[in-house]
Amino acid sequence: QVQLVESGGGLVQAGGSLRLSCAASGFTFSIYEMGWYRQVPGKEREFVARISRSGGNSYYADSVKGRFTISRDNAKNTVYLQMDSLKPEDTAIYYCKQFPAYWGQGTQVTVSS
């Protein structure tokens, strides 16, 4: 079955960096677009970034453009989210997504001011 397992979350000070990873299994990774979303309790889950099957194209929410970078390694069945210049408003649970349907369990990112 499809499994998406996120890792790399944690507590960081504002201005710092984190790198999230999402290890995928149970499907042919290279033929699916992948992405990251985030959610704050009480709010809707929001789009963060998306990457094409080959990794040649990527798309970002305006709120993270220029600070976050999505990438993938199809040989390792893994998608990454490099997060730099983190802000307190980036605090959320971050979810990996296989488009169109599957989600990971999420990893907490907390940015202190």
C-alpha positions in Angstrom: 0.0 0.0 0.0 1.0 3.6 -0.4 3.1 5.0 2.4 4.5 8.5 2.8 6.7 9.0 5.9 7.8 12.6 6.7 10.8 13.4 8.9 13.0 16.3 9.7 10.6 18.6 11.6 11.5 20.2 14.9 12.0 23.4 16.8 14.1 26.2 15.2 14.7 29.9 15.8 13.4 32.5 13.4 15.9 32.9 10.6 17.0 29.3 10.8 16.6 26.4 8.4 15.2 22.9 8.4 15.1 20.2 5.7 12.0 17.9 5.6 12.1 14.5 3.9 9.3 12.3 2.7 10.1 8.7 2.0 7.6 7.1 -0.3 6.8 3.4 -0.9 4.1 1.2 -2.3 3.9 2.9 -5.7 6.0 3.9 -8.7 7.4 7.2 -7.3 8.8 8.6 -10.5 5.5 8.8 -12.3 3.7 11.0 -9.7 3.9 14.6 -8.9 4.6 15.3 -5.3 4.1 18.2 -2.9 4.0 19.7 0.5 1.2 21.2 2.4 0.9 22.6 5.9 -1.8 23.1 8.5 -2.2 25.1 11.7 -4.8 23.8 14.2 -8.2 25.4 13.5 -7.2 26.4 9.9 -7.5 24.7 6.6 -4.6 22.8 5.1 -2.7 25.0 2.7 -0.5 24.4 -0.3 3.2 25.0 0.1 5.0 23.5 -2.9 4.7 21.0 -5.7 7.2 19.3 -8.0 6.9 17.6 -11.4 7.6 14.0 -12.0 11.1 14.6 -13.3 11.8 17.4 -10.8 12.3 19.9 -13.7 9.4 22.1 -12.6 8.3 23.3 -9.2 5.6 25.6 -7.9 5.4 27.5 -4.6 2.9 29.4 -2.5 3.6 33.1 -2.5 4.2 33.0 1.2 7.3 30.7 0.9 8.6 31.7 -2.6 12.3 32.5 -2.4 12.7 30.8 1.0 11.6 27.2 0.5 12.9 24.8 -2.1 11.3 21.5 -3.1 13.3 18.7 -4.7 13.1 15.0 -5.3 15.4 12.0 -5.7 13.6 9.4 -7.8 16.3 6.8 -7.2 15.6 7.1 -3.4 11.8 7.6 -3.7 12.1 10.7 -1.6 10.9 14.3 -1.8 12.5 17.1 0.2 11.5 20.5 1.4 14.5 22.8 2.2 13.2 25.6 4.4 15.4 28.7 4.9 14.8 32.0 6.6 12.1 30.5 8.7 9.5 32.8 10.3 7.2 32.1 13.3 4.3 32.1 10.8 5.8 29.0 9.2 4.9 27.1 12.3 2.6 24.2 11.3 2.3 20.5 10.7 3.8 19.8 7.3 2.3 17.0 5.2 3.7 15.3 2.2 1.3 14.6 -0.7 1.3 12.3 -3.7 -0.9 13.9 -6.2 -3.8 13.4 -6.5 -4.7 11.4 -3.5 -2.4 10.3 -0.7 -1.1 12.0 2.4 1.6 11.4 4.9 1.1 11.6 8.6 2.7 15.0 9.0 5.7 16.4 10.9 5.6 19.3 13.3 7.7 22.4 12.5 7.9 25.1 15.2 9.7 28.4 14.6 10.3 30.5 17.7 10.7 34.2 17.6 
